[in-house]
Amino acid sequence: MRLGVFEVVSPLGSGGMGEVWKARDTNLHREVALKILPDAVALDHGRMARFRREAQVLASLNHPHIGAIYGFEESGGIQALVLELVEGPTLADRIAQGAIPLDESLRIAAQIAEALEAAHEQGIIHRDLKPANIKLRPDGPVKVLDFGLAKAHEPASGEVTASPTITSPALMTGAGVLLGTAAYMSPEQARGKPADKRCDIWAFGCVLFEMLTAQRAFGGDDVMDVVVAVMTKEPDWSALPPALPTRVATLLRRCLRKDARERLKDIGDARLEISEPFLPGSTPPSGSQAVAPSRAHSWRGIALVAVVSALAGGLGVWRVMSGVKPTSGPVVRFAMELSPGDQLAATNSRVVAVSPDGRYVVYVANQRMYLRSMDQPDASEINGTSGGTSVHGRNPFFSPDGRWIGFWHNGALKKVAVTGGVPVTICATAVVPYGATWTADDEILFGLGSGGIARVAVSGGEPQTVVRVENGQMAGWPEVLPDRKTVLFTLVTGIWDNAQIAVQSLATGRRQVLFQGTDARYVSSGHLVYGLRGALYAVPFNLQQLNVVNRPAVVVQNVAVNTTTSGVMQASLSANGTLVYTSTASEQRRLSWVDRSGRSEPIPAEPRAYTYPRLSPDGQKIAVSATAPTPDIWVYDIPRGVQTRITLDGNNTRSVWTPDGKRLAYASDRAGGPPNIYWIDANGSAPPERLTTSPNQQVPEGWAPDGKTLAFSEFTPETNWDIWMLDFPPRKPRVFLRTPVHDGGRAFSPDGRWFAYYSDESGRGEVYVRSYPGPGDKWLISTGGGAEPVWSRNGRELFYRSGKRLMAVDVTLQPSFAAGRPRVLFEGPYVSALPANFDVSLDGQRFVMLEPERPDARPPSLGIVLNAFEELARVAPATGR
């Protein structure tokens, strides 16, 4: 028997999606599997066209653990899908022999998760994952079959038909079609609701449970019994192996939560969890680290000589490592230099933390976290912390015993062991944190800004609000005092520059405001240390009376303190008196023209701490934000070589030109409260006018070409950054894109029909395009991560940043949108920031970019102070304590 170029050899099986035959491709001389489609699909032209479109998408999945789709074959009225022939037994065959040992189960499960993760990144879900669809090849690798074919097989809209495996008419309703074998389908599938990637996570949990126990998580005598079990019952958890590690049992429970909103958010988290080479409670392999291969970071120059001399003179390395509180000894200051390629994260998040025993320093740079032991010259990347972007970074913090590092990454609160392993998700949350602390009661408190302060158990669960704030207020940077009953935190009404330190009883809610400052911590020397006006302050503090007992004093000048958007102080103190901090020395940057080959030409404007350059519509002026000497908007006239500051009051940033070039919209907190949107004449000749009034932070993105709509982003703790539109008239905001993740844009295409924006919905930052005003399709533009989208003025290209590379994509706007393959224009040390830290000239041949101004070419560094408690006692004596 032949079907086109295929010589049919023998049957392999049959199911709801058709018969499967082994065949030989006589052209390519390889064996394949042919899936003959049932008449219900093959004879329905609409469904067949849709099936082809879906299968073309599925064919893009090229992964070693996914059975490939080669194409279609049609002959004599028979429609067939050409698939990779995968030899070997199915996982169902293996389970029939009995429970699979833990190590083998985790190896198989890790490969299944890897396949699901690759598909989910392409927006493809399996929807029929089960042991029978998983092949165990004789040479070892696992292959997942029939990816997404349940979706491809589905009718175009609500019509009733047979699912791939469930054919009982009693289970079919007009509201939807139940897909997947009943024992592995999620509760939402059982209800006939639309399925997303969380149904695959549920099925993954079912498969892993079955591998470990040789029994189904949800069983029954018939299909209806199984469906009832899926919707109302729990698996028999007692059937799991007695020695099953806690983290695996926890993972199973998170995969099999009936409420999809409470289920594990991303299969990648499961893959990381089960790929760990050793388990909690077991002895880690010798020398194992929770880090990738190390990179050299050296201690250099006089600072090295000073610290070695001091340590040799009596401080003793053993005392730094022992965790014993020093009682005396010299105060030693030095710089820990980082790699010249390191770029510390933006200062509206915490970028540095020191372990309680002073042994380790963790810092955030290059969109990932690094771990540095104080007795080693090298730092190493911490696994599972790279990729993804967030304006509030990763905010690292240590557990009280120093064994764990907590941090945020891709919309989740996580922890990673200092000694080894992969990150473990504590809870999925869309909030952008304002600091966090790990308590002695194994809880984590974290700031929500306008949402107050919440806590969650380290073992996981739903966060609960413990400190509430009024409208117009924000809270962050919490710490529980030694009595375990009182939380110390930062409270702000209006702008962060006016932040105050407060304490509140967790039991009664009684609150007491102490003094002006931000990001305070209590240290065992009996002081509160906090940030104020670009310095680290200390003040003696009475724990019983909860009041200060002397005047505050400056401990270290020029410590980075963000008084604009977050209130973070970039300093961390260990329990034994080791202080680590970053400097406020504002990085001076110069405006430069950079051509398409990467050649740079300085623009003769005075170097400042610039961000967000924007060319005027006529290409003759550059509007740019500067954070020093004050946060303001400046306009540089290119032909005249003159620069003018056009804003005066408050903190002002992120300007965008109106299409006629007469005005600039920008974000400002000049009226108090979080930044809202204003506009001002581009020559600064008239006072600014307020355009929006909101209790939430807002920033402008860009104007529609006709000047009648301004796109802007707004932050809320519940949904992160969302994209809004402000129409003129009537100046009434409306939502354009609201999701639980970070969405932000560079606004409209030159014809106004398309909107380019950044989103981390996939788990890492990427550039997308949507139709405007919508609803409509969206397109993924970047590959392998991207941010800062900028349209060319003629609409033929879309530019974006990918790390240090500037990328270009050819695009077509008419009659519909189309995008080509991204290509690298050049790579360089130009400063990156969301939404875009560069702009393109009118002819598309040059770019305005920001270059770091580093005359001494020194690499970035962290300030270190050993025996800092001695300094606290000297400058802020605790008289009256």
HELIX and SHEET records of a PDB file:
HELIX    1   1 ASP A   39  ALA A   42  1                                   4    
HELIX    2   2 HIS A   45  LEU A   58  1                                  14    
HELIX    3   3 LEU A   91  ILE A   95  1                                   5    
HELIX    4   4 LEU A  102  GLU A  121  1                                  20    
HELIX    5   5 PRO A  131  ASN A  133  5                                   3    
HELIX    6   6 LEU A  149  HIS A  153  1                                   5    
HELIX    7   7 PRO A  169  LEU A  171  5                                   3    
HELIX    8   8 ALA A  182  TYR A  184  5                                   3    
HELIX    9   9 PRO A  187  ALA A  190  1                                   4    
HELIX   10  10 LYS A  197  THR A  213  1                                  17    
HELIX   11  11 VAL A  223  THR A  232  1                                  10    
HELIX   12  12 TRP A  237  ALA A  239  5                                   3    
HELIX   13  13 THR A  246  CYS A  255  1                                  10    
HELIX   14  14 ALA A  260  GLU A  262  5                                   3    
HELIX   15  15 ILE A  267  ILE A  274  1                                   8    
HELIX   16  16 GLY A  301  ALA A  310  1                                  10    
HELIX   17  17 LEU A  311  LEU A  315  3                                   5    
HELIX   18  18 VAL A  317  SER A  322  1                                   6    
HELIX   19  19 TRP A  496  ASN A  498  5                                   3    
HELIX   20  20 ALA A  868  VAL A  875  1                                   8    
SHEET    1   A 6 ARG A   2  LEU A   3  0                                        
SHEET    2   A 6 PHE A   6  GLY A  15 -1                                        
SHEET    3   A 6 GLY A  18  ASP A  25 -1                                        
SHEET    4   A 6 ARG A  30  ILE A  36 -1                                        
SHEET    5   A 6 ILE A  78  GLU A  84 -1                                        
SHEET    6   A 6 ILE A  69  SER A  75 -1                                        
SHEET    1   B 2 ILE A 134  LEU A 136  0                                        
SHEET    2   B 2 VAL A 142  VAL A 144 -1                                        
SHEET    1   C 5 VAL A 291  ALA A 296  0                                        
SHEET    2   C 5 ASP A 378  ILE A 382 -1                                        
SHEET    3   C 5 ARG A 368  SER A 373 -1                                        
SHEET    4   C 5 TYR A 360  ALA A 365 -1                                        
SHEET    5   C 5 VAL A 352  VAL A 354 -1                                        
SHEET    1   D 4 VAL A 332  GLU A 337  0                                        
SHEET    2   D 4 SER A 861  LEU A 866 -1                                        
SHEET    3   D 4 LEU A 579  TYR A 581 -1                                        
SHEET    4   D 4 ALA A 571  LEU A 573 -1                                        
SHEET    1   E 4 PHE A 397  PHE A 398  0                                        
SHEET    2   E 4 TRP A 404  HIS A 409 -1                                        
SHEET    3   E 4 ALA A 412  ALA A 417 -1                                        
SHEET    4   E 4 VAL A 424  ALA A 428 -1                                        
SHEET    1   F 4 ALA A 436  TRP A 438  0                                        
SHEET    2   F 4 GLU A 443  GLY A 447 -1                                        
SHEET    3   F 4 ILE A 453  ALA A 457 -1                                        
SHEET    4   F 4 GLN A 464  VAL A 467 -1                                        
SHEET    1   G 4 GLN A 473  VAL A 480  0                                        
SHEET    2   G 4 THR A 486  THR A 493 -1                                        
SHEET    3   G 4 GLN A 500  SER A 505 -1                                        
SHEET    4   G 4 ARG A 511  GLN A 516 -1                                        
SHEET    1   H 4 THR A 518  VAL A 523  0                                        
SHEET    2   H 4 HIS A 527  LEU A 532 -1                                        
SHEET    3   H 4 ALA A 535  ASN A 542 -1                                        
SHEET    4   H 4 ASN A 547  VAL A 548 -1                                        
SHEET    1   I 4 THR A 518  VAL A 523  0                                        
SHEET    2   I 4 HIS A 527  LEU A 532 -1                                        
SHEET    3   I 4 ALA A 535  ASN A 542 -1                                        
SHEET    4   I 4 ALA A 553  GLN A 557 -1                                        
SHEET    1   J 4 SER A 600  PRO A 602  0                                        
SHEET    2   J 4 ARG A 589  ASP A 595 -1                                        
SHEET    3   J 4 ARG A 846  PRO A 852 -1                                        
SHEET    4   J 4 ASP A 839  VAL A 840 -1                                        
SHEET    1   K 4 TYR A 610  LEU A 615  0                                        
SHEET    2   K 4 LYS A 621  ALA A 626 -1                                        
SHEET    3   K 4 ASP A 632  ASP A 637 -1                                        
SHEET    4   K 4 VAL A 642  ARG A 645 -1                                        
SHEET    1   L 4 ASN A 652  TRP A 657  0                                        
SHEET    2   L 4 ARG A 663  SER A 668 -1                                        
SHEET    3   L 4 ASN A 676  ASP A 681 -1                                        
SHEET    4   L 4 GLU A 689  ARG A 690 -1                                        
SHEET    1   M 4 GLN A 698  TRP A 703  0                                        
SHEET    2   M 4 THR A 709  THR A 716 -1                                        
SHEET    3   M 4 ASN A 720  ASP A 727 -1                                        
SHEET    4   M 4 PRO A 733  LEU A 737 -1                                        
SHEET    1   N 4 ASP A 743  PHE A 748  0                                        
SHEET    2   N 4 TRP A 754  SER A 759 -1                                        
SHEET    3   N 4 GLU A 766  SER A 771 -1                                        
SHEET    4   N 4 LYS A 778  LEU A 780 -1                                        
SHEET    1   O 4 ALA A 787  TRP A 791  0                                        
SHEET    2   O 4 GLU A 797  SER A 802 -1                                        
SHEET    3   O 4 ARG A 805  THR A 812 -1                                        
SHEET    4   O 4 ALA A 818  ALA A 819 -1                                        
SHEET    1   P 4 ALA A 787  TRP A 791  0                                        
SHEET    2   P 4 GLU A 797  SER A 802 -1                                        
SHEET    3   P 4 ARG A 805  THR A 812 -1                                        
SHEET    4   P 4 ARG A 823  GLU A 827 -1                                        
END                                                                             
